[in-house]
Amino acid sequence: MDCLGQGKWFFYTEIGEVNVKLFFFTIADENRSDEAKEILIASGRHFGREIHLFDIPKGWIWDQYKRKLLADPELAKADKYIYLDSDTVMTKHGDWESEQCQGVMDIFYFCPEQRKKHTMGFLRTLKTFEYVYDLWTKFDYPIWCNSGVVVLKADVRINFMRCWIKWQETIDKYCEKNFWCGEEASLMFARHFFGLPLLPPQFNGICKSQPIYDWHVLLHAAANPSEEKKLPYTNAIKRILGK
């Protein structure tokens, strides 16, 4: 049994015995698999980055499966592990090898003065609002982060993921049916207590909530941005695919 009592984990995607400096991967169900291959994975190859695709098995919720993969000790050997949501696209080769490239993105990096007000908006969507809100204030307002890009060095990956999973399990206990579909609240507390660094903004340009600059090396079409805000993302796809 593994440390979470789940037994041995098996992948749908065979990657073989590999030992790479960076291990990029994404996950997708059968409805998003082709899109992930045609956009994210194609963009990675365009810039010399191989991104592995794992199919989400039936019966799994995507965020649970992502955490499982990130925590699995049998994932390919690498110096750094980089999870990317399937609705991201690479725009440059990028210095993913950089020592500073680790962690998750502060959603309000460009507007910290709005952090408390807008984080309250995220928290109110939770059915565990009072419980999570009390923790948030008690621990002096930890930073709300996006979970769509997660970069972990090999020496912290397993321990950080154990912390993240435990926080998710703790919050789930206060939800209807002991489950909340979402993971940003647990990520917020896990990052805060573990001391995981914040990811530099060029590695996760979130179109809906942040300005996009020509130095971004990855764009993220999370949370259904308007067509206008999504334009840098769609233009990047056109450039890569030659359309």
C-alpha positions in Angstrom: 0.0 0.0 0.0 1.2 3.5 -0.6 1.2 6.3 2.0 -2.4 7.2 1.3 -3.7 3.7 1.6 -4.7 3.4 -2.1 -2.5 0.5 -3.1 -0.4 0.5 -6.3 -1.3 3.0 -9.0 -1.3 2.1 -12.7 -1.1 4.4 -15.7 -3.1 4.2 -18.8 -0.1 5.8 -20.7 3.1 3.7 -20.9 6.2 5.9 -20.7 8.8 3.2 -20.3 12.1 3.6 -18.5 13.1 7.2 -19.0 15.4 9.5 -17.1 14.9 13.1 -18.2 15.8 16.5 -16.8 12.2 17.8 -17.1 9.0 15.7 -17.2 6.1 17.6 -18.7 2.7 16.0 -18.6 -1.0 16.7 -19.0 -4.2 14.7 -18.5 -7.4 14.6 -20.6 -10.6 12.6 -20.8 -11.8 11.2 -24.1 -13.6 14.5 -24.9 -10.4 16.6 -24.5 -7.7 14.1 -25.6 -7.6 15.2 -29.3 -7.6 18.9 -28.3 -4.7 18.3 -25.9 -2.7 16.6 -28.7 -3.5 19.2 -31.3 -2.8 22.3 -29.2 -0.7 21.8 -26.0 1.3 18.8 -27.1 1.8 20.2 -30.6 3.0 23.5 -29.1 5.4 21.7 -26.9 7.0 19.8 -29.8 7.1 23.1 -31.8 9.4 24.4 -29.1 11.3 21.2 -28.4 9.4 20.2 -25.3 7.9 16.7 -25.2 4.6 16.7 -23.2 3.3 13.3 -22.1 -0.5 12.7 -22.1 -2.3 10.6 -19.6 -5.9 9.5 -20.2 -8.2 10.0 -17.2 -9.8 6.6 -16.5 -13.5 6.4 -16.3 -14.8 7.1 -12.8 -12.0 9.5 -12.0 -12.5 13.2 -11.5 -9.7 15.1 -13.2 -8.2 17.0 -10.2 -8.1 13.8 -8.2 -6.3 12.0 -11.0 -3.8 14.8 -11.4 -2.9 14.8 -7.8 -2.5 11.0 -7.9 0.0 11.3 -10.8 1.9 14.1 -9.2 2.3 12.1 -6.0 3.1 8.7 -7.6 6.7 7.6 -6.7 6.8 5.5 -9.8 6.4 8.5 -12.2 9.3 8.8 -14.6 12.6 9.8 -13.0 13.3 13.5 -13.6 14.9 16.5 -11.9 11.6 18.5 -12.2 8.0 17.6 -12.8 5.7 20.0 -14.7 2.0 19.5 -14.9 0.1 21.6 -17.4 -3.7 21.8 -17.8 -4.9 20.7 -21.3 -6.2 24.2 -22.0 -2.7 25.7 -22.0 -0.4 26.4 -24.9 3.3 27.0 -25.1 4.4 30.2 -26.8 8.2 29.9 -26.4 10.8 27.4 -25.5 11.0 29.0 -22.0 13.6 28.6 -19.2 11.7 25.8 -17.4 15.1 24.6 -16.2 15.6 27.8 -14.1 16.0 27.4 -10.4 13.3 30.0 -10.0 10.8 27.9 -12.0 9.0 26.0 -9.2 5.7 26.3 -7.6 2.2 27.5 -8.6 1.0 30.8 -9.9 -0.4 33.6 -7.7 -3.6 34.5 -9.5 -3.4 38.1 -8.2 0.3 38.6 -9.0 -0.4 41.7 -11.0 -3.1 43.1 -8.7 -2.2 42.2 -5.0 -4.4 45.1 -3.8 -7.4 43.1 -4.9 -6.3 39.8 -3.3 -8.6 39.8 -0.2 -11.7 41.0 -2.0 -11.5 38.6 -4.9 -10.3 35.6 -2.8 -13.5 36.1 -0.8 -15.4 35.6 -4.1 -13.7 32.3 -4.7 -14.3 31.1 -1.2 -18.0 31.9 -1.3 -18.5 29.3 -4.0 -17.5 26.6 -1.5 -20.1 24.8 0.4 -17.5 24.7 3.2 -17.3 28.6 3.1 -17.4 29.2 6.9 -14.9 26.5 7.7 -12.4 27.5 5.0 -12.9 31.2 5.6 -12.1 30.8 9.3 -8.9 29.0 8.4 -8.0 31.6 5.8 -8.3 34.5 8.3 -6.7 32.5 11.1 -3.6 31.8 9.0 -3.4 35.5 7.9 -4.9 35.2 4.4 -2.7 32.7 2.4 -2.4 33.5 -1.3 -5.0 32.0 -3.7 -3.2 30.2 -6.5 -4.0 28.6 -9.8 -3.7 24.8 -9.9 -3.5 24.5 -13.7 0.3 24.7 -13.8 2.3 22.9 -11.1 6.1 22.7 -11.2 7.8 20.6 -8.5 11.5 19.7 -8.2 12.1 16.0 -7.5 13.3 16.5 -4.0 10.1 18.2 -2.9 7.5 16.5 -5.1 6.3 13.6 -2.9 6.3 15.5 0.4 4.5 18.5 -1.1 1.9 16.3 -2.7 1.2 14.4 0.5 0.6 17.8 2.1 -1.7 18.9 -0.7 -3.7 15.6 -0.6 -4.1 15.8 3.2 -5.5 19.3 3.0 -7.9 18.2 0.3 -9.1 15.3 2.4 -9.5 17.6 5.4 -11.7 20.1 3.4 -13.6 17.3 1.8 -14.8 16.1 5.2 -16.8 19.4 5.5 -18.5 19.1 2.1 -21.7 17.4 1.1 -21.1 13.8 0.3 -17.5 14.3 1.7 -16.3 15.7 -1.6 -15.7 19.2 -3.1 -15.1 19.4 -6.8 -12.1 21.8 -6.9 -8.7 22.0 -5.4 -7.6 25.6 -5.1 -8.5 26.0 -1.5 -6.5 22.9 -0.5 -3.6 24.1 -2.7 -3.7 27.5 -1.0 -3.2 26.0 2.4 -0.7 23.3 1.3 1.5 25.9 -0.5 1.3 28.2 2.5 2.3 25.6 5.1 4.9 23.8 3.0 6.5 27.0 1.9 6.3 26.2 -1.8 7.6 29.1 -3.9 5.3 31.1 -6.1 5.8 30.4 -9.8 7.2 33.4 -11.8 4.4 34.8 -14.0 5.9 34.0 -17.4 5.1 30.3 -16.8 1.3 30.7 -16.5 -0.3 33.6 -18.3 -4.0 33.3 -17.2 -5.9 35.1 -19.9 -9.1 35.7 -17.9 -7.6 37.4 -14.9 -4.1 38.7 -15.9 -2.5 41.0 -18.6 -0.7 38.9 -21.2 2.8 40.0 -22.3 5.2 39.0 -25.1 7.5 37.4 -22.4 4.9 34.8 -21.4 6.1 31.3 -22.3 2.8 29.6 -21.6 -0.8 30.9 -21.9 -3.8 29.4 -20.1 -7.4 29.7 -21.2 -8.9 28.8 -17.8 -12.4 29.6 -16.6 -13.9 30.4 -20.0 -12.4 33.9 -20.7 -14.2 36.2 -23.1 -13.2 36.0 -26.8 -11.3 39.3 -26.4 -9.3 38.1 -23.4 -8.7 34.7 -25.0 -7.3 36.3 -28.2 -3.6 36.0 -27.2 -4.2 32.2 -26.6 -6.0 31.7 -30.0 -3.4 33.8 -31.8 -0.6 31.7 -30.3 -2.3 28.5 -31.6 -2.6 30.0 -35.1 1.1 30.9 -35.1 2.2 27.4 -34.0 -0.1 25.6 -36.4 0.7 27.9 -39.2 -2.9 29.0 -39.7 
